[in-house]
Amino acid sequence: MTTAKAVKSTFDFIVMGAGAAGEAAGHEARRLGASVAVVERELVGGSCPFWACMPSKALLHAAAIHALGGDYPWSRASGFRDWMINRENRDWPDDSSHVTSLAKAGAVVVRGTGRIVGPARPAPQLPANASNRPISAGRGARDGGASPGW
């Protein structure tokens, strides 16, 4: 991950919020040749891979196997779902594979939050140890955050 101090100040496209849609937007903008910054305050990839969609799909998969007559006991399904949520021996989910994927595509991942202060001009609110200077987008900015006032 690129640290905020090394972040250039102008990008073609800035994504604020790297849930599933924001992560996809960052990859697509890079595929189209844009310089991209992705600003995310928590987990790149959003909640889906860590405690929302994927753990519940693990339970649905187990139910489907059971409905077809397969042997998939509830304790095994529940244990797998719990592992997906808790990620034993970790205090917080590890989103490094998502960050690495964006970085390999050529996007810059910036940890922090942000707000749009003018046309194509998001102002990221970065961690205290980072430079808090505004960055701007030449062609567009996307605010993918679901929280009002983000």
N, C-alpha and C positions, 0 to 999 in steps of 0.2 A: 504494500500500500504506500502511496506517496504521502508524505507528511504535508501538512498545510503550509509549512514554511517553504516548501519546494514547489508549491502550486503556482503556475503562471496566472496572470490576472484576466486573460481573455480566452474564451473558448467559443467554438461554433455553437455548441449546444450544452446546456447545463440541466441535469436532472436533479430535482430536489425530492428525495424520497425514493429509496431503492427497494421497494417491495417488488413483487413479481412483475408488475407493469413497468416500474421505473428501471429495474434491472434489464428488462427486455428492451426498453427504449434506449438505454445506454449502449447495448450491444448493436441494435439496429442503426443508431446514429453513427457508430464507429464503422459498421459494415458499409455505410454510404459515404465514408470518408471524412466525417466531421471530427474535429477535436472535441472531446467530451470530458466534462467533470460530473461526477455523481456525488451528491452531498447526502449523507445518511447519518442519522443520530443514533441508531441502534443496530439492527441486524440487516445486512445486505441480503436480499432475498425475502425480507419481510417475515411475518409470523408463520406463513404457510409451511415452510419446510421444517420448522422447529417445534411448534406446538398447536398449530391450527389444522390445516388440511391433511398433511401427511399422516399424523398420528390417527386421525379419525378414519382415513382411508385404510390404514392397517387393520382397524377393527372391521370395516366393511369387507375387506378381503377375507378375513378369518370367517366372517359370517357366510360369505359366498361359498367358501370351501366346505363349511359345515352343512350348508343347505344342499350341496351336491352330493352329500354322503361322505365327504372326506373327514379324516380324523384331525381336527384342529381344536383342541380343548380351549375353553374360555381362559383358563389360567395362562396358557401359552400366548394367546392373543393379547390379553391384558398386560402381560409382562413385556411383550414387544412394544405395545403402545407406550407403556411407562418408560421403557428405555428410550424411545424416540423423544419423549417429552423431557425426561430428566437428564439424559446424557451423563450417566453415572461418572463420578469423579471429575465433574466440571461444574464450576459455579455459574456459568453462562454459556449458552449455545455457541458453537464455533462456526462463524460464517466465513472463515478464511478461504474455503473453496470458491465461494461466490465472489469474494474480493479478488482472488487470484484470476478467476475467469475474466472479470472486467479488465484487470490490469493487463492480462495477456492480449486482450482485444485492443489495448491501447488507451483505455479510459483511465482517468485519474479519479480515485476514490478519496473523498474528503470526509472525515468524521466530524460531525457537528450538525447543527440545524441551520435553517436559513429563512429568508423572506425575500419577496420580490419588492424592490424599492423603486422601480421604474421600468420602462419598456426594456425587456431583455437584460435587466440588471438585478439579479438576485444578490442579496447580501448575506453570506453564510455567517452564522454565529458559531464560531469554532471553539474548541476547548481552550481553557485558559493558557495552556502552554503553546498555543499556535498563533500565527499571525491572524489578525481579525480584519484584514483588508477586504473590501468588496471584490468580487469577480464578476465579469460580465460575459454575456453571450452575444455573439455576432448575429446568429440567425434565429435563435429562439431559446426559451427556457421552459422546462416542464416541471410543475409542482405536483408531485404524485402523492404528497402527504395526505393522510385521511383526517388529521387533526385540525380543527378550525384554528386559525391564527398561526399556523406553522409557517 
